[in-house]
């Protein structure tokens, strides 16, 4: 089954100074947990790397697709707090040099968590 979570939305920044980190947070109601199921977070599309915290517990950083984590050991019955820190690509913070000009585009650069963010609730013997 899938917990419907259109929780976090990415955006496009149209500023000259792009942030180095973007912070997202939400609460997730999981009800009574079932020991036969795994709770898998899928961040969808992320621009750069993401650091995930569930109920203040830091999980391993995600640096490439798929941006997925098993939340099972960290979630509890009822409401859980999900926090995601997205760090923008290092090249976005280079001084304006010929290298900087090569990596910039005419379009606005998508930054952050673009999603869609989902939590899959699957039987432990199944995989995504």
Backbone as a printed PyTorch tensor [residue, N CA C, xyz], in Angstrom:
tensor([[[  0.8500,  -1.1800,   0.0000],
         [  0.0000,   0.0000,   0.0000],
         [  0.8890,   1.2350,   0.0000]],

        [[  0.3020,   2.3470,  -0.2960],
         [  1.0500,   3.5930,  -0.3970],
         [  0.3810,   4.6280,   0.4840]],

        [[  1.1640,   5.2420,   1.3500],
         [  0.6580,   6.3450,   2.1490],
         [  0.7100,   7.5720,   1.2530]],

        [[ -0.4340,   8.2050,   1.0310],
         [ -0.4910,   9.3440,   0.1120],
         [  0.1730,  10.5460,   0.7680]],

        [[  1.3150,  10.9290,   0.2610],
         [  2.0310,  12.0610,   0.8300],
         [  2.5140,  12.9850,  -0.2700]],

        [[  1.7840,  14.0310,  -0.4910],
         [  2.2490,  15.0890,  -1.3660],
         [  2.7700,  16.1470,  -0.4050]],

        [[  3.8070,  15.7570,   0.3260],
         [  4.2410,  16.5060,   1.4900],
         [  5.1240,  17.6910,   1.1730]],

        [[  6.0880,  17.4190,   0.3510],
         [  7.1350,  18.4060,   0.1520],
         [  7.2290,  18.7080,  -1.3280]],

        [[  7.2430,  19.9510,  -1.6620],
         [  7.3000,  20.3280,  -3.0700],
         [  8.5740,  21.0950,  -3.3450]],

        [[  9.1770,  20.8120,  -4.4830],
         [ 10.3470,  21.5730,  -4.9010],
         [  9.8990,  22.8860,  -5.5120]],

        [[ 10.8240,  23.7100,  -5.8090],
         [ 10.5180,  24.9710,  -6.4500],
         [ 11.7170,  25.4000,  -7.2550]],

        [[ 11.5540,  26.4390,  -8.0300],
         [ 12.6690,  27.0030,  -8.7690],
         [ 12.9940,  28.3550,  -8.1610]],

        [[ 14.2580,  28.5250,  -7.8210],
         [ 14.6910,  29.8010,  -7.2760],
         [ 15.0700,  30.7210,  -8.4180]],

        [[ 14.6580,  31.9530,  -8.3060],
         [ 15.0120,  32.9220,  -9.3290],
         [ 15.7850,  34.0570,  -8.6800]],

        [[ 16.7300,  33.6670,  -7.8490],
         [ 17.5320,  34.6480,  -7.1420],
         [ 18.9690,  34.5210,  -7.6140]],

        [[ 19.7100,  35.5810,  -7.4260],
         [ 21.1140,  35.5150,  -7.8010],
         [ 21.8980,  34.6810,  -6.8120]],

        [[ 21.5550,  34.7600,  -5.5450],
         [ 22.2660,  34.0220,  -4.5090],
         [ 21.4480,  32.7920,  -4.1390]],

        [[ 21.8930,  31.6180,  -4.5800],
         [ 21.1750,  30.3860,  -4.2820],
         [ 21.5640,  29.8880,  -2.8910]],

        [[ 20.5980,  29.3580,  -2.1330],
         [ 20.9390,  28.8560,  -0.8010],
         [ 21.7910,  27.5930,  -0.9080]],

        [[ 22.6060,  27.3680,   0.1130],
         [ 23.4320,  26.1590,   0.1360],
         [ 22.6450,  24.9810,   0.6940]],

        [[ 21.6670,  25.2500,   1.5250],
         [ 20.8250,  24.1940,   2.0910],
         [ 19.3740,  24.6440,   2.1020]],

        [[ 18.4860,  23.6830,   1.8920],
         [ 17.0530,  23.9620,   1.9620],
         [ 16.4600,  22.9500,   2.9320]],

        [[ 15.6260,  23.4220,   3.8250],
         [ 15.0650,  22.5990,   4.8930],
         [ 13.5760,  22.3830,   4.6670]],

        [[ 13.1510,  21.1120,   4.7780],
         [ 11.7460,  20.7410,   4.6740],
         [ 11.3730,  19.9560,   5.9280]],

        [[ 10.1590,  20.1230,   6.4030],
         [  9.6950,  19.3200,   7.5280],
         [  8.1960,  19.0830,   7.4150]],

        [[  7.7610,  17.9550,   7.9350],
         [  6.3430,  17.6280,   7.9680],
         [  6.1190,  16.5690,   9.0270]],

        [[  4.8650,  16.3790,   9.3940],
         [  4.4800,  15.3020,  10.2990],
         [  3.7240,  14.2540,   9.5050]],

        [[  3.9760,  12.9850,   9.8280],
         [  3.3540,  11.8720,   9.1300],
         [  2.6250,  11.0150,  10.1500]],

        [[  1.3460,  10.7710,   9.9100],
         [  0.5440,   9.9060,  10.7790],
         [  0.5860,   8.4890,  10.2180]],

        [[  1.2300,   7.5750,  10.9540],
         [  1.3430,   6.1960,  10.4930],
         [  0.3930,   5.2460,  11.2150]],

        [[ -0.3260,   5.7390,  12.2210],
         [ -1.2420,   4.8680,  12.9550],
         [ -0.4710,   3.8140,  13.7260]],

        [[ -1.0740,   2.6560,  13.9180],
         [ -0.4060,   1.5600,  14.6200],
         [  0.4570,   0.8000,  13.6120]],

        [[  1.7420,   0.6950,  13.9110],
         [  2.6700,   0.0290,  13.0040],
         [  2.4490,  -1.4780,  13.0210]],

        [[  2.6870,  -2.0900,  11.8870],
         [  2.5620,  -3.5360,  11.7430],
         [  3.9690,  -4.1120,  11.5720]],

        [[  4.3700,  -5.0300,  12.4460],
         [  5.7220,  -5.5960,  12.4170],
         [  6.0120,  -6.3780,  11.1400]],

        [[  4.9890,  -6.7660,  10.3950],
         [  5.1900,  -7.5140,   9.1510],
         [  5.4610,  -6.6110,   7.9500]],

        [[  5.4340,  -5.3070,   8.1560],
         [  5.5820,  -4.3610,   7.0530],
         [  6.8120,  -3.4800,   7.2340]],

        [[  7.3450,  -3.0420,   6.0940],
         [  8.4400,  -2.0720,   6.0750],
         [  7.8780,  -0.7300,   5.6080]],

        [[  8.4660,   0.3380,   6.1080],
         [  8.0370,   1.7020,   5.7870],
         [  9.1890,   2.3610,   5.0310]],

        [[  8.9960,   2.5280,   3.7190],
         [ 10.0630,   2.9910,   2.8340],
         [  9.7670,   4.4210,   2.3640]],

        [[ 10.7120,   5.3100,   2.6250],
         [ 10.6050,   6.6900,   2.1630],
         [ 11.2390,   6.7970,   0.7880]],

        [[ 10.5140,   7.3930,  -0.1430],
         [ 11.0240,   7.6710,  -1.4890],
         [ 10.8860,   9.1690,  -1.7110]],

        [[ 12.0090,   9.8690,  -1.8050],
         [ 11.9820,  11.3210,  -1.9760],
         [ 11.7060,  11.7440,  -3.4130]],

        [[ 11.6910,  10.7940,  -4.3350],
         [ 11.4800,  11.1700,  -5.7290],
         [ 12.7220,  11.8340,  -6.2840]],

        [[ 12.5420,  12.9380,  -6.9820],
         [ 13.6630,  13.6480,  -7.5880],
         [ 14.2300,  14.6730,  -6.6110]],

        [[ 15.5410,  14.6200,  -6.4230],
         [ 16.2320,  15.5430,  -5.5300],
         [ 17.3710,  16.1760,  -6.3110]],

        [[ 17.4940,  17.4820,  -6.2170],
         [ 18.6170,  18.1510,  -6.8580],
         [ 19.7540,  18.2310,  -5.8570]],

        [[ 20.6840,  17.3110,  -5.9820],
         [ 21.8970,  17.1850,  -5.1820],
         [ 21.6990,  16.1610,  -4.0850]],

        [[ 22.2040,  16.4140,  -2.8770],
         [ 22.1470,  15.3890,  -1.8360],
         [ 21.1460,  15.7580,  -0.7560]],

        [[ 20.5940,  14.7190,  -0.1220],
         [ 19.5900,  14.9300,   0.9250],
         [ 20.0360,  14.2530,   2.2100]],

        [[ 19.8080,  14.9510,   3.3160],
         [ 20.0140,  14.3720,   4.6380],
         [ 18.6440,  14.2650,   5.2830]],

        [[ 18.2960,  13.0630,   5.7290],
         [ 16.9640,  12.7840,   6.2430],
         [ 17.0360,  12.5110,   7.7360]],

        [[ 16.0580,  13.0720,   8.4600],
         [ 15.9050,  12.8150,   9.8920],
         [ 14.4700,  12.3580,  10.1110]],

        [[ 14.2930,  11.3120,  10.8940],
         [ 12.9550,  10.8850,  11.2910],
         [ 12.9410,  10.8710,  12.8120]],

        [[ 12.0320,  11.6330,  13.3920],
         [ 11.9400,  11.7670,  14.8540],
         [ 13.3000,  12.1310,  15.4480]],

        [[ 13.9740,  13.0720,  14.8470],
         [ 15.2910,  13.6390,  15.1960],
         [ 16.4620,  12.6750,  14.9870]],

        [[ 16.2110,  11.4670,  14.5250],
         [ 17.2740,  10.4870,  14.2650],
         [ 17.8160,  10.6940,  12.8550]],

        [[ 19.1240,  10.9520,  12.7510],
         [ 19.7520,  11.1440,  11.4390],
         [ 19.9120,   9.8050,  10.7380]],

        [[ 19.5300,   9.7610,   9.4660],
         [ 19.7080,   8.5750,   8.6450],
         [ 20.8730,   8.8170,   7.6910]],

        [[ 21.2310,   7.8100,   6.9140],
         [ 22.3880,   7.9870,   6.0250],
         [ 22.0770,   9.0080,   4.9370]],

        [[ 23.0620,   9.8340,   4.5690],
         [ 22.8400,  10.8080,   3.4970],
         [ 22.5660,  10.1000,   2.1680]],

        [[ 21.7060,  10.6990,   1.3800],
         [ 21.3800,  10.1770,   0.0510],
         [ 22.0450,  11.0840,  -0.9720]],

        [[ 22.9220,  10.4940,  -1.7910],
         [ 23.6950,  11.3300,  -2.7160],
         [ 23.3960,  11.0530,  -4.1770]],

        [[ 22.5640,  10.0330,  -4.4480],
         [ 22.1960,   9.7470,  -5.8270],
         [ 20.8830,   8.9750,  -5.8570]],

        [[ 20.2910,   8.9300,  -7.0350],
         [ 19.0320,   8.2290,  -7.2230],
         [ 19.2670,   6.7180,  -7.1500]],

        [[ 18.3770,   5.9290,  -6.5980],
         [ 17.0930,   6.3540,  -6.0330],
         [ 17.2770,   6.9300,  -4.6280]],

        [[ 16.5390,   7.9740,  -4.3430],
         [ 16.5950,   8.6360,  -3.0430],
         [ 15.5940,   7.9510,  -2.1170]],

        [[ 15.9450,   6.7440,  -1.6620],
         [ 15.0570,   5.9310,  -0.8240],
         [ 15.7560,   5.5020,   0.4520]],

        [[ 14.9610,   5.3920,   1.5110],
         [ 15.4550,   4.9150,   2.8030],
         [ 14.3990,   4.0470,   3.4630]],

        [[ 14.8620,   3.0410,   4.1860],
         [ 13.9730,   2.2220,   5.0070],
         [ 13.8090,   2.9200,   6.3460]],

        [[ 12.6080,   3.3950,   6.6180],
         [ 12.3260,   4.1080,   7.8650],
         [ 11.9220,   3.1760,   9.0050]],

        [[ 11.7320,   1.8900,   8.7100],
         [ 11.1460,   0.9450,   9.6600],
         [ 11.7720,   1.0050,  11.0560]],

        [[ 13.1090,   0.9990,  11.1890],
         [ 13.6800,   1.0090,  12.5420],
         [ 13.4910,   2.3340,  13.2890]],

        [[ 13.0650,   3.3750,  12.5900],
         [ 13.0530,   4.7180,  13.1760],
         [ 11.6550,   5.2790,  13.4290]],

        [[ 10.6350,   4.7020,  12.7970],
         [  9.2860,   5.2280,  12.9700],
         [  8.6240,   4.6040,  14.1890]],

        [[  7.6180,   5.2910,  14.6950],
         [  6.8730,   4.7910,  15.8440],
         [  5.3800,   4.9300,  15.5660]],

        [[  4.5740,   4.3080,  16.4080],
         [  3.1230,   4.4210,  16.2650],
         [  2.7100,   5.8830,  16.3000]],

        [[  1.7210,   6.2310,  15.5110],
         [  1.1790,   7.5870,  15.5390],
         [  1.9450,   8.5550,  14.6660]],

        [[  2.1240,   9.7530,  15.2010],
         [  2.7300,  10.8450,  14.4320],
         [  4.2460,  10.7750,  14.4880]],

        [[  4.8660,  10.9300,  13.3180],
         [  6.3190,  10.9400,  13.1790],
         [  6.7280,  12.2230,  12.4700]],

        [[  7.8680,  12.7620,  12.8530],
         [  8.3690,  13.9920,  12.2420],
         [  9.4350,  13.6580,  11.2190]],

        [[  9.2210,  14.1150,   9.9930],
         [ 10.1720,  13.9170,   8.9090],
         [ 10.8210,  15.2530,   8.5850]],

        [[ 12.1540,  15.2610,   8.5640],
         [ 12.9060,  16.4570,   8.1950],
         [ 13.8680,  16.0800,   7.0690]],

        [[ 13.9830,  16.9490,   6.0900],
         [ 14.8910,  16.7130,   4.9740],
         [ 15.6920,  17.9930,   4.7310]],

        [[ 17.0080,  17.8460,   4.7370],
         [ 17.9130,  18.9310,   4.3690],
         [ 18.4600,  18.6010,   2.9970]],

        [[ 18.2630,  19.4790,   2.0400],
         [ 18.8150,  19.2850,   0.7020],
         [ 19.9310,  20.3010,   0.5220]],

        [[ 21.0910,  19.7720,   0.1650],
         [ 22.2450,  20.6330,  -0.0780],
         [ 22.3880,  20.8130,  -1.5800]],

        [[ 22.4470,  22.0510,  -2.0060],
         [ 22.5390,  22.3140,  -3.4400],
         [ 23.9170,  21.9230,  -3.9670]],

        [[ 24.0210,  21.6920,  -5.2690],
         [ 25.2940,  21.2600,  -5.8510],
         [ 26.3990,  22.2800,  -5.5910]],

        [[ 27.6150,  21.8050,  -5.2930],
         [ 28.7060,  22.7310,  -4.9690],
         [ 29.0100,  23.7260,  -6.0810]],

        [[ 28.7960,  23.3300,  -7.3450],
         [ 29.1290,  24.2500,  -8.4320],
         [ 28.2690,  25.5030,  -8.4120]],

        [[ 27.1310,  25.4540,  -7.7410],
         [ 26.2730,  26.6400,  -7.6940],
         [ 26.8670,  27.7380,  -6.8290]],

        [[ 27.8920,  27.3940,  -6.0640],
         [ 28.4660,  28.3760,  -5.1390],
         [ 29.8740,  28.8020,  -5.5450]],

        [[ 30.2500,  28.4860,  -6.7740],
         [ 31.5510,  28.9180,  -7.2700],
         [ 31.5090,  30.4140,  -7.5850]],

        [[ 32.6440,  31.0730,  -7.4640],
         [ 32.6700,  32.4770,  -7.9010],
         [ 32.4230,  32.5550,  -9.4070]],

        [[ 31.9790,  33.6890,  -9.8570],
         [ 31.6800,  33.8400, -11.2850],
         [ 32.9820,  33.8930, -12.0800]],

        [[ 33.3160,  32.7320, -12.6140],
         [ 34.5390,  32.5470, -13.3950],
         [ 34.1220,  31.9060, -14.7180]],

        [[ 35.0620,  31.6820, -15.6260],
         [ 34.6940,  30.9610, -16.8570],
         [ 34.0660,  29.5960, -16.5760]],

        [[ 34.5410,  28.8760, -15.5350],
         [ 33.9420,  27.5880, -15.1820],
         [ 32.4880,  27.7920, -14.7510]],

        [[ 32.2260,  28.7800, -13.9460],
         [ 30.8730,  29.0690, -13.4740],
         [ 29.9640,  29.3400, -14.6590]],

        [[ 30.4470,  30.1060, -15.6230],
         [ 29.6480,  30.4380, -16.7920],
         [ 29.3170,  29.2050, -17.6180]],

        [[ 30.2170,  28.2130, -17.6480],
         [ 29.9790,  26.9980, -18.4170],
         [ 28.8630,  26.1470, -17.8020]],

        [[ 28.7470,  26.1360, -16.4850],
         [ 27.7570,  25.2630, -15.8510],
         [ 26.4020,  25.9410, -15.6640]],

        [[ 26.3480,  27.2390, -15.8280],
         [ 25.0750,  27.9420, -15.7210],
         [ 24.2780,  27.7590, -17.0090]],

        [[ 22.9760,  27.8280, -16.8970],
         [ 22.1390,  27.7560, -18.0900],
         [ 21.2690,  28.9980, -18.1470]],

        [[ 20.6400,  29.1890, -19.2810],
         [ 19.7560,  30.3420, -19.4390],
         [ 18.4860,  30.1640, -18.6190]],

        [[ 18.1310,  28.9190, -18.3220],
         [ 16.9140,  28.6660, -17.5540],
         [ 17.1900,  28.7610, -16.0650]],

        [[ 16.1200,  28.9180, -15.3110],
         [ 16.2360,  28.9040, -13.8670],
         [ 16.6320,  27.4930, -13.4200]],

        [[ 17.4790,  27.4070, -12.4200],
         [ 17.9900,  26.1200, -11.9710],
         [ 17.0440,  25.5320, -10.9200]],

        [[ 16.5220,  24.3120, -11.1350],
         [ 15.6880,  23.7140, -10.0980],
         [ 16.5500,  23.3430,  -8.8950]],

        [[ 16.1020,  23.7190,  -7.7340],
         [ 16.8640,  23.4930,  -6.5110],
         [ 15.9910,  22.7570,  -5.5090]],

        [[ 16.5750,  21.8000,  -4.8210],
         [ 15.8970,  21.2030,  -3.6930],
         [ 15.1980,  19.9010,  -3.9790]],

        [[ 14.1280,  19.7000,  -3.2480],
         [ 13.3590,  18.4670,  -3.2760],
         [ 12.2070,  18.6500,  -4.2560]],

        [[ 12.3030,  17.9640,  -5.3890],
         [ 11.2980,  18.1200,  -6.4330],
         [ 10.2010,  17.0690,  -6.3400]],

        [[ 10.4980,  15.9420,  -5.6440],
         [  9.5000,  14.9170,  -5.3840],
         [  9.0960,  14.1250,  -6.6080]],

        [[  7.9480,  13.4820,  -6.5560],
         [  7.0260,  13.4740,  -5.4260],
         [  7.5550,  12.6140,  -4.2750]],

        [[  7.2510,  13.0230,  -3.0540],
         [  7.6660,  12.2910,  -1.8620],
         [  6.5800,  11.2850,  -1.5330]],

        [[  6.9970,  10.0300,  -1.3060],
         [  6.0400,   8.9660,  -0.9940],
         [  6.5920,   8.0910,   0.1250]],

        [[  5.6930,   7.5070,   0.8790],
         [  6.0730,   6.4720,   1.8250],
         [  5.3380,   5.2140,   1.4230]],

        [[  6.1150,   4.1840,   1.0810],
         [  5.5500,   2.8960,   0.7110],
         [  5.4830,   2.0210,   1.9470]],

        [[  4.3580,   1.3670,   2.1320],
         [  4.1850,   0.4140,   3.2270],
         [  4.0390,  -0.9430,   2.5430]],

        [[  5.0970,  -1.7550,   2.6590],
         [  5.1320,  -3.0290,   1.9260],
         [  5.4380,  -4.1790,   2.8770]],

        [[  5.0080,  -5.3660,   2.4970],
         [  5.3650,  -6.5400,   3.2820],
         [  6.8780,  -6.6910,   3.2650]],

        [[  7.4430,  -7.1030,   4.3950],
         [  8.9040,  -7.1580,   4.5190],
         [  9.5890,  -8.0760,   3.5180]],

        [[  8.8990,  -9.0820,   3.0250],
         [  9.5350,  -9.9880,   2.0670],
         [  9.4160,  -9.4830,   0.6260]],

        [[  8.7910,  -8.3380,   0.4060],
         [  8.6880,  -7.7290,  -0.9310],
         [  9.7280,  -6.6200,  -1.0720]],

        [[ 10.0240,  -6.2560,  -2.2970],
         [ 10.9310,  -5.1500,  -2.5510],
         [ 10.2870,  -4.1820,  -3.5330]],

        [[ 10.7810,  -2.9710,  -3.5440],
         [ 10.2960,  -1.9630,  -4.5000],
         [ 11.0100,  -2.1220,  -5.8170]]])
